[in-house]
Amino acid sequence: MGKIISAQRKGKIGFKKQGSSRRIGKIAYRSLTHEEKYGMIKGVISKFYIDTVKKVPTIKIKFKGSKYLRNYYELYIAVEKLYLNKTISCGIDAKPIIGNVLPLCKIPNGIFICNVEEVKY
């Protein structure tokens, strides 16, 4: 006789779980707004984190709200040469500098890119 197959897979230790209780939040780029489609929006890096689940360095960016909305925060994956209080711009009119977020059609040839996301329109 022997153990049941699922018990064999578990072993003595059992299944290892990810530390989802210590997770910071959803790490993704902002969804496109009217400001980003036809201009740009600026934010400031306010804090650095290490995501315990994905094991990646992340940054917390503070974006200014419009006239009637308050400020809000987003989580992005950190790239090299970023520091606290650096201004990051997102949108079509953003310059191709380290940390900025812009569409692939606006990036010139020969520039290194990081973290390409697919967005369905």
VEXDREN-2710 file (C-alpha; in Angstrom, 1 decimal):
% VEXDREN-2710
k/r/px/py/pz
1/MET/0.0/0.0/0.0
2/GLY/1.1/3.6/-0.1
3/LYS/0.0/7.1/0.4
4/ILE/-2.6/8.9/-1.7
5/ILE/-1.0/10.8/-4.6
6/SER/-1.9/14.3/-3.3
7/ALA/-0.3/13.4/0.1
8/GLN/2.8/12.2/-1.7
9/ARG/3.0/15.6/-3.4
10/LYS/2.7/17.5/-0.1
11/GLY/5.4/15.6/1.7
12/LYS/6.2/16.3/5.3
13/ILE/6.3/20.1/5.0
14/GLY/3.1/20.7/3.0
15/PHE/2.4/23.2/0.3
16/LYS/4.4/26.5/0.5
17/LYS/2.2/29.6/0.2
18/GLN/3.2/33.0/-1.0
19/GLY/3.1/35.9/1.4
20/SER/0.0/37.6/-0.1
21/SER/-0.8/39.2/3.3
22/ARG/2.3/41.4/3.0
23/ARG/1.7/42.4/-0.6
24/ILE/1.8/46.1/-1.3
25/GLY/-0.8/46.3/-4.1
26/LYS/-1.3/46.0/-7.8
27/ILE/1.8/47.0/-9.8
28/ALA/0.7/48.3/-13.2
29/TYR/0.8/51.4/-15.3
30/ARG/-2.1/53.8/-15.2
31/SER/-5.0/53.4/-17.6
32/LEU/-4.9/56.0/-20.3
33/THR/-6.9/59.2/-19.6
34/HIS/-7.6/62.2/-21.8
35/GLU/-4.6/64.0/-20.4
36/GLU/-2.2/61.2/-21.4
37/LYS/-3.7/60.6/-24.8
38/TYR/-3.3/64.2/-25.9
39/GLY/-0.6/65.5/-23.5
40/MET/1.2/64.4/-20.4
41/ILE/0.8/64.1/-16.6
42/LYS/3.6/64.4/-14.1
43/GLY/4.2/62.6/-10.8
44/VAL/6.8/62.5/-8.1
45/ILE/8.5/59.4/-6.6
46/SER/7.6/59.3/-3.0
47/LYS/8.7/55.9/-1.7
48/PHE/10.6/52.7/-2.7
49/TYR/9.3/49.2/-1.8
50/ILE/10.4/45.6/-2.3
51/ASP/7.4/43.5/-3.3
52/THR/7.5/40.3/-1.2
53/VAL/5.5/38.2/-3.7
54/LYS/7.2/39.1/-7.0
55/LYS/10.6/39.9/-5.4
56/VAL/10.9/43.1/-7.5
57/PRO/11.7/46.7/-6.4
58/THR/8.7/49.0/-6.8
59/ILE/8.2/52.7/-6.5
60/LYS/5.2/54.6/-5.2
61/ILE/4.4/57.7/-7.4
62/LYS/2.3/60.6/-6.3
63/PHE/0.2/62.1/-9.1
64/LYS/-1.5/65.4/-8.7
65/GLY/-5.2/65.3/-9.1
66/SER/-7.2/67.7/-11.3
67/LYS/-8.9/70.8/-9.9
68/TYR/-11.6/68.9/-8.1
69/LEU/-9.9/65.6/-7.4
70/ARG/-7.3/65.0/-4.7
71/ASN/-3.8/63.5/-5.2
72/TYR/-3.5/59.7/-5.8
73/TYR/-0.7/57.1/-5.8
74/GLU/0.3/54.4/-8.3
75/LEU/2.8/51.5/-8.0
76/TYR/5.3/51.0/-10.8
77/ILE/8.3/48.7/-11.3
78/ALA/11.5/50.5/-10.5
79/VAL/14.2/50.8/-13.1
80/GLU/17.8/51.8/-12.7
81/LYS/18.9/55.4/-11.9
82/LEU/15.7/56.4/-10.1
83/TYR/15.8/58.4/-6.8
84/LEU/13.3/60.0/-4.4
85/ASN/11.6/63.2/-5.4
86/LYS/12.4/62.6/-9.1
87/THR/9.7/63.8/-11.5
88/ILE/8.2/61.2/-13.8
89/SER/6.0/62.1/-16.7
90/CYS/3.5/59.8/-18.5
91/GLY/1.8/60.4/-21.8
92/ILE/2.4/61.1/-25.5
93/ASP/4.3/64.4/-24.9
94/ALA/6.7/62.8/-22.4
95/LYS/10.4/62.9/-23.3
96/PRO/12.3/59.5/-23.6
97/ILE/14.2/59.8/-20.4
98/ILE/14.8/57.1/-17.7
99/GLY/11.7/56.5/-15.7
100/ASN/9.2/58.1/-18.1
101/VAL/6.2/56.2/-19.5
102/LEU/5.3/56.7/-23.1
103/PRO/3.7/54.6/-25.9
104/LEU/5.9/52.5/-28.1
105/CYS/5.2/54.5/-31.3
106/LYS/6.8/57.6/-29.7
107/ILE/10.0/55.9/-28.6
108/PRO/12.9/56.5/-31.1
109/ASN/15.0/53.6/-32.4
110/GLY/18.1/52.6/-30.4
111/ILE/16.7/53.4/-26.9
112/PHE/16.6/50.8/-24.2
113/ILE/13.1/50.1/-22.9
114/CYS/11.8/48.3/-19.8
115/ASN/8.5/46.7/-18.9
116/VAL/6.3/46.7/-22.0
117/GLU/2.6/46.2/-21.2
118/GLU/-0.1/45.2/-23.7
119/VAL/-3.2/47.5/-23.6
120/LYS/-6.3/46.7/-25.6
121/TYR/-8.1/49.7/-27.0
END
